[in-house]
Amino acid sequence: MPRPSLRSRARAALAGLASLAAIAGVAGLVALPTARSASVSQPVSPSCVPSTLNVSAVLAGERVTVSPGPDTRDASASTQISMLGGVGLKLSHIAVSGSRSGVHTGRLEAYSQGDGASFLPARPFDGGETVTVHAELLEHGSTIPFAWRFTVAERDDPGADSNAVGTGVSSSSAPAPAPREFQSFHSRPELRPPDVTVSPDAQTATGDLFLAPYSGIGQYGPMILGEHGELVWFKPLAPAGTRAANFQVQQYEGRPVLTWWQDPLVAGGSKTAGEVIANSAYQNIAEIRAGNGYQPDLHEFQITPQGTGLLTVYDAIDCNLSAVGGPSDGAVADTLLQEIDLKTGLVMYEWHSLDHVPLQSSYSSAAPTSLREPFDYFHINSVDLEHDGDLLVDSRNTWAAYDVNPKTGQVRWELGGKRSSFKLGPGTSTAWQHDAIQQPDGAITFFDNGAFPQVHPQSRAIEVTLDTASMTATLVRSYEHQNPLVAGSQGNLQALAGGDWMVGWGQAGYLSEVDAAGQVLFNAHLPPDWESYRTFVLPWSGQPANPPAVAVVAAPGGGASVYASWNGATQVSWWQVLVGSSASSLKPAGSAPKTGFETAIPISAVPAGSYVAVQALNAAGAVIGTSPTVRS
């Protein structure tokens, strides 16, 4: 096998959950020879930031938002040229030219909402070149010309596969998990989800729990738990080491769906990371990829009311870091967000942190970074659509959240960090935080990791109110786990109706629901070394496409125990057992209320060689599913 290129390894580390393990940057990569040839003179990377930061991306008399943005220096060589505006936007006479590659032909494809289009070049651009774009906007019979230019980022190895993806931790040669660390079932022996230990004094969660465990020894995958912590649904991912994250319920085309990030997502001829959308029968109905030659990162995927998708991307590019104490021939993690047209897959909008936030804002050090370990100065980890349409972008490594005007791309204000627009009241300062969310009353909630390196004694969930008249921030609520926890990475805070909070403790492997007074309503944890990026409590109704499962285990002294389960079914109240001397002569032989994922139903008379099946009954007593027939 050929050795992976330096560029491929850097992209793989940043595209997957390796970015979680590398808490303050990209770490743990195997040292590889640099792709640059040795020379007498010290190589110097290009600047990766524009001469002027926070430039508006709106052109044509503030009618068109363009991506890549004007004067950006971190565009992808595979970028499309996005032009977004109002409904009915009409574009023509697109002319694109690279300073090295010359004139680029291509095609113009419209967004499904009718509010713009992307120009798709017929061939990639060259790294390091300046691209000039001329276009015309047609409006009410008149023509409005506009133009801009951007620079394509330089890669360490231009021949590297831009879709390289890490497959994560492989369990092929790892020891089997200890029995106490995973659940097992007679009716579904192939399922081995990690165990979930519920605190003895816990009550119940206010809905189903959604998490995606990984990192331990065993099966990874999206998992739904019931209000008592019992398994409802688990999807073991293959091949071994495939990971999921950010598992939740969203609305898609007017219906509730399940969404999660998966790496790798093998579908449609692609083996890169992607976002999965599944229906209530647990069937994949869409796979969403990032555009412009990138892969989506695990940190965010949000379906907007307009039918678009917001997702995050990590990409490593060359960057001269001497201005921030790093190497002149260094590299930086270019963290960005994209808005994707879910129907066409086109990139409608792209926002890069490097264009708007200075490198000097980072609390991470550039000094120890290299081409093998790019400087993760920003580390985007959440994007929230605010009430006024702005985007709230959270940055772990600048300790700040940024209010971004989605039309211009400009940062209106920042909360926290070295350049906070607000005067921070006691307890409002965060460190290495995640999940900045605007609440209905305008307050901002965070999962404040406080580590790593450790800044706060414990990780915590906090709520901060903002006074935009006096530009002050005030802490109104916080919660720390009853057993002190420090989550060096990941985590989230979900505010629920009535004042409850669901807190996912990320790397610490715990999940807790607390009321407004801080009283614990539900608390559970995964086995040691297991973690889940986020945890949510959400309403869900699932009716699997696959039938229920059944297994028969003979009991000592005669009779048998019939085990029934239906992975993902949420409407089952009772199980009925059918027994007969043939598959066509089955008759009811017993029943029992559903208990947990798998229900054991004792049957006194099941002669050897009998045919057995189970029926799932809903609360009204109607049959909603029947298992295949098995022999006892």
C-alpha positions as CSV (number, residue, x, y, z in Angstrom):
1,M,0.0,0.0,0.0
2,P,1.4,3.5,-0.8
3,R,2.1,5.6,2.2
4,P,-0.6,8.3,2.8
5,S,0.5,11.8,1.8
6,L,1.1,14.5,4.3
7,R,-1.9,16.3,2.9
8,S,-4.1,13.3,3.2
9,R,-3.2,12.6,6.8
10,A,-3.8,16.2,7.8
11,R,-7.2,16.2,6.1
12,A,-8.1,12.9,7.6
13,A,-7.3,14.0,11.1
14,L,-9.3,17.2,10.8
15,A,-12.3,15.7,9.0
16,G,-13.1,13.1,11.6
17,L,-13.3,12.5,15.3
18,A,-9.5,12.8,15.5
19,S,-10.3,16.5,15.9
20,L,-12.0,15.6,19.2
21,A,-9.0,13.7,20.6
22,A,-6.7,16.5,19.6
23,I,-8.2,18.8,22.2
24,A,-6.1,21.8,21.6
25,G,-5.2,21.1,18.0
26,V,-4.4,18.2,15.8
27,A,-2.4,15.7,17.6
28,G,-1.4,12.0,17.5
29,L,-0.5,11.9,13.8
30,V,2.3,9.7,12.7
31,A,5.4,11.6,11.6
32,L,5.7,11.6,7.9
33,P,8.3,13.0,5.6
34,T,7.4,16.5,4.4
35,A,6.2,16.7,0.8
36,R,8.5,19.6,0.3
37,S,12.0,19.0,-1.0
38,A,14.9,20.0,1.1
39,S,16.6,23.2,0.1
40,V,19.2,25.6,1.4
41,S,16.6,28.4,2.0
42,Q,13.9,28.1,4.6
43,P,10.6,27.4,2.8
44,V,7.9,30.0,3.5
45,S,4.1,29.3,3.3
46,P,1.8,32.0,1.9
47,S,-0.3,34.2,4.0
48,C,-3.7,32.5,4.7
49,V,-5.5,35.7,5.8
50,P,-6.7,38.6,3.7
51,S,-5.0,42.0,4.1
52,T,-8.3,43.3,5.6
53,L,-10.4,41.1,7.8
54,N,-14.2,41.0,8.0
55,V,-14.8,42.3,4.5
56,S,-18.4,42.2,3.3
57,A,-19.3,39.5,0.8
58,V,-22.2,41.4,-0.7
59,L,-21.8,42.9,-4.2
60,A,-23.9,44.3,-7.0
61,G,-25.3,47.1,-4.9
62,E,-25.8,44.7,-1.9
63,R,-27.9,42.3,-4.0
64,V,-25.7,39.3,-4.3
65,T,-23.7,37.4,-1.6
66,V,-20.7,35.7,-3.1
67,S,-18.5,32.8,-2.1
68,P,-15.5,32.5,-2.0
69,G,-15.5,35.9,-0.5
70,P,-13.8,38.9,-1.9
71,D,-10.0,38.8,-1.3
72,T,-10.1,35.5,0.6
73,R,-6.9,33.5,0.5
74,D,-8.3,30.2,1.5
75,A,-10.5,29.1,-1.3
76,S,-10.5,25.5,-2.4
77,A,-9.1,24.5,-5.7
78,S,-12.3,22.6,-6.3
79,T,-14.6,25.5,-5.3
80,Q,-17.7,26.4,-7.1
81,I,-18.5,30.1,-7.3
82,S,-21.7,30.8,-5.3
83,M,-23.9,33.8,-5.9
84,L,-26.8,34.0,-3.5
85,G,-29.6,36.7,-3.4
86,G,-33.3,37.2,-3.4
87,V,-35.9,35.0,-5.0
88,G,-35.9,35.5,-8.8
89,L,-32.2,36.4,-8.9
90,K,-31.1,36.3,-12.5
91,L,-27.4,36.1,-13.4
92,S,-25.6,36.1,-16.8
93,H,-22.3,36.6,-18.5
94,I,-20.2,34.8,-15.9
95,A,-16.5,35.1,-16.8
96,V,-13.9,33.3,-14.6
97,S,-10.1,33.5,-15.0
98,G,-7.2,32.2,-13.0
99,S,-3.9,34.0,-12.9
100,R,-2.1,30.7,-13.7
101,S,-4.7,28.4,-15.1
102,G,-6.3,30.9,-17.5
103,V,-9.9,31.1,-18.5
104,H,-12.3,28.6,-16.9
105,T,-15.4,27.4,-18.7
106,G,-18.3,25.8,-16.8
107,R,-22.0,25.8,-16.2
108,L,-24.4,27.8,-14.1
109,E,-26.8,25.8,-11.9
110,A,-29.7,27.4,-10.1
111,Y,-30.6,26.8,-6.4
112,S,-33.9,25.0,-5.8
113,Q,-35.2,28.0,-3.9
114,G,-34.7,30.3,-6.9
115,D,-32.5,32.7,-5.0
116,G,-29.3,32.4,-6.9
117,A,-26.9,29.9,-8.6
118,S,-23.5,28.4,-8.6
119,F,-21.0,28.5,-11.4
120,L,-19.3,25.1,-11.6
121,P,-15.9,25.3,-13.3
122,A,-15.1,22.5,-15.7
123,R,-11.7,22.0,-14.1
124,P,-10.1,22.9,-10.8
125,F,-8.0,26.0,-10.1
126,D,-4.3,26.0,-9.3
127,G,-3.1,26.3,-5.7
128,G,-1.8,29.8,-5.0
129,E,-3.4,31.5,-8.0
130,T,-5.7,34.5,-7.9
131,V,-9.1,34.0,-9.5
132,T,-11.1,36.9,-11.0
133,V,-14.8,36.6,-11.5
134,H,-17.0,39.0,-13.6
135,A,-20.8,38.6,-13.7
136,E,-24.0,40.5,-14.4
137,L,-27.2,40.7,-12.5
138,L,-30.3,41.2,-14.5
139,E,-33.0,43.3,-12.7
140,H,-36.1,45.0,-14.1
141,G,-34.7,45.2,-17.6
142,S,-31.3,46.7,-16.4
143,T,-27.9,45.1,-16.0
144,I,-25.8,45.5,-12.9
145,P,-22.2,44.3,-13.5
146,F,-20.1,43.1,-10.5
147,A,-16.7,41.5,-10.0
148,W,-14.3,40.3,-7.4
149,R,-11.3,38.1,-6.9
150,F,-10.1,35.5,-4.5
151,T,-6.9,33.4,-3.9
152,V,-6.8,29.6,-3.9
153,A,-5.1,28.1,-0.9
154,E,-1.9,26.1,-1.4
155,R,-1.8,22.5,-0.5
156,D,1.2,20.6,0.9
157,D,0.7,17.9,-1.8
158,P,-1.4,19.0,-4.7
159,G,-1.7,15.4,-5.9
160,A,-3.2,14.2,-2.7
161,D,-6.7,12.8,-2.7
162,S,-9.0,15.7,-1.6
163,N,-11.5,13.1,-0.4
164,A,-9.1,11.2,1.9
165,V,-10.8,10.2,5.0
166,G,-9.7,8.5,8.2
167,T,-11.6,5.4,9.3
168,G,-11.0,6.0,12.9
169,V,-10.3,3.4,15.6
170,S,-10.4,-0.1,14.2
171,S,-11.5,-2.9,16.4
172,S,-10.3,-5.6,14.0
173,S,-7.3,-6.5,16.2
174,A,-8.6,-5.2,19.5
175,P,-9.7,-7.4,22.3
176,A,-13.4,-8.1,22.7
177,P,-15.3,-5.8,25.1
178,A,-16.0,-7.1,28.5
179,P,-19.5,-8.5,29.0
180,R,-20.3,-5.8,31.5
181,E,-19.6,-3.1,29.0
182,F,-22.2,-4.0,26.4
183,Q,-25.8,-5.2,26.2
184,S,-26.7,-8.5,24.6
185,F,-30.0,-10.0,23.5
186,H,-31.2,-13.5,22.6
187,S,-33.4,-12.2,19.8
188,R,-30.8,-9.9,18.3
189,P,-27.4,-11.4,19.1
190,E,-25.7,-9.3,16.5
191,L,-26.4,-6.1,18.4
192,R,-23.9,-5.2,21.1
193,P,-24.5,-1.6,22.1
194,P,-22.5,-0.2,25.0
195,D,-24.1,-0.5,28.4
196,V,-25.8,2.5,29.9
197,T,-25.7,2.7,33.7
198,V,-28.6,4.7,35.1
199,S,-28.2,6.3,38.6
200,P,-30.2,4.4,41.2
201,D,-31.9,7.6,42.4
202,A,-32.7,8.8,38.9
203,Q,-36.3,9.5,37.8
204,T,-37.2,9.6,34.1
205,A,-36.1,11.7,31.2
206,T,-38.7,13.9,29.6
207,G,-38.5,12.0,26.3
208,D,-36.3,9.6,24.3
209,L,-32.6,10.1,24.6
210,F,-30.4,10.4,21.5
211,L,-26.7,9.8,21.5
212,A,-24.0,8.2,19.3
213,P,-21.4,6.4,21.5
214,Y,-17.9,5.8,20.2
215,S,-14.3,5.5,21.4
216,G,-14.6,2.4,23.5
217,I,-14.0,-1.2,22.4
218,G,-17.1,-2.5,20.7
219,Q,-19.8,-1.4,18.2
220,Y,-20.3,2.3,17.4
221,G,-23.5,3.8,16.1
222,P,-26.5,6.1,16.7
223,M,-28.5,5.0,19.7
224,I,-32.0,5.9,21.1
225,L,-32.8,5.3,24.8
226,G,-36.2,5.4,26.4
227,E,-37.1,7.7,29.3
228,H,-35.7,5.1,31.8
229,G,-32.5,4.6,29.9
230,E,-33.5,1.4,28.2
231,L,-32.5,0.7,24.6
232,V,-35.0,1.6,21.9
233,W,-32.9,1.6,18.8
234,F,-29.3,0.9,17.9
235,K,-27.6,0.9,14.5
236,P,-24.2,-0.7,14.6
237,L,-22.0,0.9,11.9
238,A,-19.8,-1.0,9.5
239,P,-17.0,-1.4,8.7
240,A,-15.4,-1.6,12.2
241,G,-14.3,1.9,13.4
242,T,-17.0,3.8,11.4
243,R,-18.2,6.6,13.7
244,A,-21.4,8.6,14.1
245,A,-22.0,11.9,15.9
246,N,-24.5,14.6,16.5
247,F,-27.5,12.2,16.4
248,Q,-30.8,14.0,16.7
249,V,-34.4,14.5,15.4
250,Q,-34.9,17.3,12.8
251,Q,-37.6,18.4,10.4
252,Y,-37.1,17.5,6.7
253,E,-39.7,18.2,4.0
254,G,-42.3,18.6,6.6
255,R,-41.6,15.4,8.5
256,P,-39.6,14.4,11.6
257,V,-36.4,12.6,10.6
258,L,-33.3,11.3,12.2
259,T,-30.0,12.9,11.2
260,W,-26.4,12.1,12.1
261,W,-22.8,12.6,10.9
262,Q,-21.0,9.4,9.7
263,D,-17.4,8.8,8.8
264,P,-17.0,7.1,6.4
265,L,-20.5,7.2,4.8
266,V,-20.3,4.6,2.0
267,A,-23.2,5.6,-0.4
268,G,-23.6,6.9,-3.9
269,G,-20.2,5.9,-5.0
270,S,-18.5,7.9,-2.2
271,K,-16.6,6.7,0.8
272,T,-16.1,10.1,2.5
273,A,-17.7,11.5,5.6
274,G,-21.3,12.7,5.2
275,E,-24.6,13.5,6.9
276,V,-27.4,10.9,7.0
277,I,-31.1,11.7,6.9
278,A,-33.3,8.7,7.9
279,N,-37.1,8.4,8.0
280,S,-39.3,7.0,10.8
281,A,-38.8,3.5,9.4
282,Y,-35.0,4.0,9.9
283,Q,-34.4,3.9,6.2
284,N,-31.8,6.4,4.8
285,I,-33.6,8.8,2.5
286,A,-30.7,11.2,1.8
287,E,-27.0,11.5,2.2
288,I,-25.6,15.0,2.3
289,R,-22.0,15.8,1.4
290,A,-20.0,19.0,1.8
291,G,-19.2,20.9,-1.4
292,N,-16.1,22.4,-2.9
293,G,-14.0,19.3,-2.5
294,Y,-14.4,19.2,1.3
295,Q,-15.8,16.7,3.8
296,P,-18.3,17.7,6.5
297,D,-17.0,17.7,10.0
298,L,-19.0,16.1,12.9
299,H,-19.6,19.4,14.8
300,E,-22.8,20.6,13.1
301,F,-25.5,19.7,10.7
302,Q,-28.7,21.8,11.0
303,I,-31.6,21.7,8.6
304,T,-33.1,25.1,8.2
305,P,-36.7,26.0,7.7
306,Q,-35.9,27.0,4.1
307,G,-34.8,23.4,3.3
308,T,-31.1,24.1,3.3
309,G,-28.4,22.5,5.5
310,L,-25.8,24.2,7.6
311,L,-22.7,22.1,8.2
312,T,-19.1,22.6,9.3
313,V,-15.8,21.7,7.6
314,Y,-12.2,21.3,8.7
315,D,-9.4,21.6,6.1
316,A,-5.6,22.0,6.4
317,I,-3.9,24.6,4.3
318,D,-0.4,26.1,4.1
319,C,0.0,29.3,6.2
320,N,2.9,31.5,7.3
321,L,2.4,31.6,11.1
322,S,5.5,33.7,12.1
323,A,3.2,36.6,13.1
324,V,1.8,34.4,15.9
325,G,4.9,32.7,17.0
326,G,4.6,29.7,14.7
327,P,6.7,28.4,11.8
328,S,6.9,30.4,8.6
329,D,6.4,27.2,6.7
330,G,3.4,26.2,8.8
331,A,-0.2,25.1,8.2
332,V,-3.5,26.1,9.7
333,A,-6.8,24.3,10.2
334,D,-9.1,26.3,8.0
335,T,-12.5,25.9,9.8
336,L,-15.6,27.0,7.9
337,L,-19.3,26.5,7.5
338,Q,-21.4,25.9,4.4
339,E,-25.0,26.3,3.5
340,I,-26.0,23.5,1.2
341,D,-29.0,23.3,-1.0
342,L,-30.3,19.9,0.1
343,K,-32.2,19.2,-3.1
344,T,-29.3,20.0,-5.5
345,G,-26.2,19.6,-3.3
346,L,-25.0,23.0,-4.4
347,V,-23.0,25.3,-2.0
348,M,-25.1,28.4,-1.6
349,Y,-22.9,30.1,0.9
350,E,-19.5,29.5,2.5
351,W,-18.0,31.3,5.5
352,H,-14.3,30.9,6.6
353,S,-13.1,31.9,10.1
354,L,-9.8,33.0,8.6
355,D,-11.5,35.8,6.7
356,H,-13.1,37.3,9.8
357,V,-11.3,36.4,13.0
358,P,-7.6,37.1,13.5
359,L,-5.1,34.3,14.3
360,Q,-4.1,36.3,17.3
361,S,-7.5,35.6,18.9
362,S,-6.6,32.0,19.6
363,Y,-5.8,30.6,23.0
364,S,-4.0,27.7,21.3
365,S,-0.3,28.1,20.6
366,A,1.0,28.1,17.1
367,A,4.6,27.4,18.2
368,P,4.4,23.6,18.4
369,T,2.5,23.2,15.1
370,S,3.8,22.0,11.8
371,L,2.7,20.8,8.4
372,R,1.9,17.4,10.1
373,E,0.0,19.1,12.9
374,P,-1.7,22.3,11.6
375,F,-2.5,25.2,13.9
376,D,-6.1,24.7,15.0
377,Y,-6.6,28.4,15.9
378,F,-10.4,28.6,15.7
379,H,-12.0,25.2,16.0
380,I,-15.6,25.8,14.9
381,N,-17.9,23.5,16.9
382,S,-21.5,24.8,16.6
383,V,-23.6,27.0,14.3
384,D,-27.0,28.2,15.5
385,L,-29.6,30.0,13.4
386,E,-30.7,33.0,15.5
387,H,-34.2,34.5,15.7
388,D,-33.3,37.4,13.4
389,G,-31.6,35.2,10.8
390,D,-28.1,35.8,11.9
391,L,-25.7,32.9,12.6
392,L,-24.2,32.3,16.0
393,V,-20.9,30.6,15.4
394,D,-19.0,29.1,18.3
395,S,-15.2,28.8,18.4
396,R,-13.6,26.5,21.0
397,N,-10.1,27.8,20.7
398,T,-10.8,31.5,20.8
399,W,-13.2,31.0,23.8
400,A,-15.8,33.1,22.0
401,A,-19.1,33.0,20.1
402,Y,-19.6,35.2,17.1
403,D,-22.8,36.8,15.7
404,V,-22.4,36.6,11.9
405,N,-24.5,38.5,9.4
406,P,-25.3,35.7,6.9
407,K,-25.7,38.2,4.0
408,T,-22.4,40.0,4.4
409,G,-20.5,37.3,6.4
410,Q,-19.3,40.0,8.7
411,V,-19.0,39.5,12.5
412,R,-21.4,41.9,14.2
413,W,-20.2,41.1,17.8
414,E,-18.3,38.5,19.7
415,L,-19.1,37.2,23.2
416,G,-16.1,36.1,25.2
417,G,-12.4,35.6,24.2
418,K,-9.7,38.3,23.9
419,R,-11.8,40.8,22.0
420,S,-15.3,40.5,23.6
421,S,-17.8,43.1,22.4
422,F,-19.5,42.7,25.8
423,K,-18.2,43.4,29.3
424,L,-18.2,40.0,30.9
425,G,-19.9,39.7,34.3
426,P,-18.7,37.2,37.0
427,G,-18.9,33.6,35.8
428,T,-19.6,34.4,32.2
429,S,-16.1,33.7,30.8
430,T,-15.9,30.4,29.0
431,A,-12.9,28.3,28.1
432,W,-12.7,25.7,25.3
433,Q,-16.5,25.8,25.2
434,H,-19.0,24.1,22.9
435,D,-22.6,24.5,21.7
436,A,-23.5,28.2,21.8
437,I,-27.3,28.4,21.4
438,Q,-29.6,31.4,21.4
439,Q,-32.7,30.7,23.5
440,P,-36.2,32.1,22.8
441,D,-35.6,35.0,25.2
442,G,-32.3,35.9,23.6
443,A,-30.1,34.4,26.2
444,I,-27.1,32.3,25.1
445,T,-26.3,28.9,26.6
446,F,-23.0,27.1,26.4
447,F,-21.4,23.8,27.5
448,D,-18.3,25.3,29.1
449,N,-15.7,22.6,29.0
450,G,-13.1,24.6,30.9
451,A,-10.4,22.2,29.6
452,F,-8.0,21.2,28.1
453,P,-5.6,22.6,29.2
454,Q,-7.7,23.0,32.3
455,V,-8.9,26.5,33.2
456,H,-12.0,25.8,35.3
457,P,-12.2,23.2,38.2
458,Q,-15.2,21.5,36.5
459,S,-17.0,21.5,33.2
460,R,-20.4,23.3,33.5
461,A,-23.6,24.2,31.6
462,I,-24.3,28.0,31.7
463,E,-26.8,30.5,30.5
464,V,-25.8,34.1,29.8
465,T,-28.1,37.1,29.2
466,L,-26.9,40.0,26.9
467,D,-27.8,43.6,27.3
468,T,-27.0,45.1,23.9
469,A,-27.7,48.7,25.1
470,S,-25.0,48.6,27.8
471,M,-23.1,45.7,26.0
472,T,-22.9,43.7,29.2
473,A,-23.1,39.9,29.7
474,T,-24.6,38.5,32.9
475,L,-24.6,34.9,34.2
476,V,-28.1,33.8,35.2
477,R,-27.8,30.1,35.6
478,S,-25.1,27.4,35.8
479,Y,-24.9,23.7,36.6
480,E,-22.0,21.4,37.5
481,H,-22.3,17.7,37.8
482,Q,-23.0,16.2,41.2
483,N,-19.8,14.1,40.8
484,P,-17.2,16.6,39.5
485,L,-16.6,16.1,35.8
486,V,-14.0,17.6,33.5
487,A,-14.8,17.0,29.8
488,G,-11.8,17.9,27.8
489,S,-13.7,17.8,24.6
490,Q,-17.3,17.7,23.2
491,G,-20.5,18.3,25.2
492,N,-23.8,20.2,24.7
493,L,-26.6,21.9,26.6
494,Q,-30.2,21.5,25.4
495,A,-32.8,23.8,27.0
496,L,-36.1,22.1,27.4
497,A,-39.6,23.4,28.0
498,G,-40.4,24.2,31.6
499,G,-36.8,25.1,32.4
500,D,-35.2,21.7,32.4
501,W,-31.7,21.2,30.9
502,M,-30.3,18.1,29.2
503,V,-26.6,18.2,29.5
504,G,-24.4,15.9,27.5
505,W,-20.9,15.7,29.1
506,G,-19.1,14.7,25.9
507,Q,-15.8,13.1,26.6
508,A,-16.7,12.4,30.2
509,G,-19.4,9.9,29.0
510,Y,-22.3,11.2,31.2
511,L,-25.8,12.5,30.4
512,S,-27.9,14.4,32.8
513,E,-31.3,16.1,32.9
514,V,-31.8,18.7,35.6
515,D,-34.7,21.1,36.5
516,A,-34.5,24.8,36.8
517,A,-33.4,24.5,40.5
518,G,-30.6,22.2,39.6
519,Q,-32.2,19.1,40.9
520,V,-31.2,15.9,39.0
521,L,-34.1,14.3,37.2
522,F,-32.1,11.8,35.2
523,N,-28.5,10.8,35.2
524,A,-26.6,8.0,33.4
525,H,-23.2,7.2,32.0
526,L,-21.5,5.0,29.4
527,P,-18.7,2.5,30.2
528,P,-15.2,3.8,30.8
529,D,-13.5,5.2,27.7
530,W,-16.8,5.6,25.9
531,E,-18.1,9.1,24.9
532,S,-20.8,10.8,22.9
533,Y,-20.3,14.1,21.2
534,R,-23.8,15.4,22.0
535,T,-26.9,14.1,23.8
536,F,-30.4,15.2,23.2
537,V,-33.9,14.4,24.7
538,L,-36.5,14.6,21.9
539,P,-39.9,13.2,21.0
540,W,-39.8,10.4,18.4
541,S,-42.1,7.8,16.9
542,G,-40.5,4.9,15.0
543,Q,-42.1,2.1,13.0
544,P,-39.2,-0.1,11.6
545,A,-39.4,-1.4,8.1
546,N,-37.9,-4.7,9.3
547,P,-40.2,-7.1,11.3
548,P,-39.8,-8.0,15.0
549,A,-37.3,-10.6,16.1
550,V,-37.9,-13.7,18.1
551,A,-35.7,-16.4,19.8
552,V,-36.8,-19.5,21.8
553,V,-34.7,-20.8,24.7
554,A,-35.7,-24.1,26.3
555,A,-36.3,-23.8,30.0
556,P,-35.0,-26.5,32.5
557,G,-37.8,-29.0,33.2
558,G,-39.8,-28.2,30.1
559,G,-41.4,-25.2,28.5
560,A,-39.4,-22.3,27.1
561,S,-38.8,-18.6,27.3
562,V,-39.7,-16.7,24.1
563,Y,-37.6,-13.5,23.6
564,A,-39.2,-10.8,21.5
565,S,-37.8,-7.5,20.4
566,W,-38.3,-4.9,17.6
567,N,-35.3,-2.6,17.1
568,G,-36.6,1.0,16.9
569,A,-40.3,0.3,17.4
570,T,-41.8,2.9,19.8
571,Q,-45.5,1.9,19.7
572,V,-45.3,-1.6,21.1
573,S,-47.2,-2.2,24.4
574,W,-47.6,-6.0,24.4
575,W,-46.1,-9.1,22.9
576,Q,-48.2,-12.1,21.9
577,V,-46.6,-15.5,21.3
578,L,-47.9,-17.8,18.6
579,V,-47.1,-21.6,18.7
580,G,-48.0,-24.4,16.3
581,S,-47.0,-27.7,14.8
582,S,-46.5,-25.9,11.5
583,A,-46.0,-22.4,10.2
584,S,-49.6,-22.3,9.0
585,S,-51.2,-23.5,12.2
586,L,-49.9,-20.9,14.7
587,K,-52.2,-20.1,17.6
588,P,-51.8,-17.7,20.6
589,A,-50.0,-19.4,23.5
590,G,-49.2,-16.5,25.8
591,S,-48.6,-12.8,26.1
592,A,-46.7,-10.3,28.2
593,P,-46.3,-6.5,28.4
594,K,-43.3,-5.1,26.7
595,T,-40.4,-4.6,29.1
596,G,-37.3,-2.9,27.8
597,F,-35.7,-3.6,24.5
598,E,-36.2,-7.4,24.8
599,T,-39.1,-9.0,26.5
600,A,-38.9,-12.5,27.9
601,I,-42.2,-14.4,27.8
602,P,-42.3,-17.8,29.6
603,I,-44.4,-20.4,27.8
604,S,-45.2,-23.6,29.7
605,A,-45.8,-25.8,26.7
606,V,-43.5,-25.5,23.6
607,P,-42.9,-29.0,22.3
608,A,-39.5,-29.6,20.6
609,G,-39.7,-28.8,17.0
610,S,-42.7,-26.4,17.4
611,Y,-43.0,-23.3,15.2
612,V,-43.0,-20.0,17.1
613,A,-43.6,-16.4,16.2
614,V,-44.4,-13.2,18.1
615,Q,-46.8,-10.4,17.3
616,A,-46.3,-6.8,18.5
617,L,-49.5,-5.1,19.8
618,N,-50.0,-1.4,20.3
619,A,-51.9,0.2,23.2
620,A,-55.2,-0.5,21.5
621,G,-54.4,-4.1,21.1
622,A,-53.9,-4.0,17.4
623,V,-51.2,-6.1,15.7
624,I,-48.6,-3.8,14.3
625,G,-45.9,-6.3,13.4
626,T,-45.3,-10.0,13.2
627,S,-41.9,-11.8,13.4
628,P,-40.7,-14.5,11.1
629,T,-41.5,-18.0,12.3
630,V,-38.7,-20.0,14.0
631,R,-38.4,-23.6,15.2
632,S,-38.1,-24.3,18.9
